[in-house]
């Protein structure tokens, strides 16, 4: 992304990245003690595992467009050991004509959604758009990320370009990879989104960490996880993150971050709320 590339080129990059991420040992391919000239698996090894011809697989990695059958897609997913999100990404790249094109214009937020955010006083709550722009939050949501209520930054830019985020997130490398993985999935849902392409291009230029992670082609739909914070006002927080896509606009995500009742994190979250009230 960030340049005018075909879906076949994106598919080729994804296949090469997934092949390079595997080793003969992980898939049970014998090497007979011979030195390897390439990282990961060779093309012929992937083709053999998938039960397809080397010539056919090579053409896929060279960016030639082919209509793959369900059986070939499933065989490639198994050979490359793709997880559920990666398998779905492979399907969207292999069959772009079947991808539902979603809106790419300016995003709007219903006032009732902002009211819902603000009514939640026990958890931090934020609303994020398709290219990870912050669309709104409650008081705790802004306070958790050290933002003012009038700020609407791009959260992925903050992740990779703001030194404060590295201090705020003790497991920054994992969270940064999660952010890039979600962005990769978003490109499949919005292949024609110029704002999304511009964001990826800017991050690729300005952040060597993003460029490195992006080149590995991670892809994931983040729906829930444990999120750790090292907040400058209240200290360590361990929060449970739940992400809900809006039914009438799946490109917008409602994110709740709350602490287990009775834990030090719950006390610190209440303290943070009192400090910014």
Helices and strands as residue ranges (DSSP letters): H 7-20, H 24-27, H 43-50, H 54-61, H 70-79, H 84-94, G 96-98, H 111-119, E 124-128, E 134-137, H 139-144, H 155-161, H 163-168, H 172-189, H 194-206, H 208-215, E 224-231, E 235-246, E 249-258, H 264-276
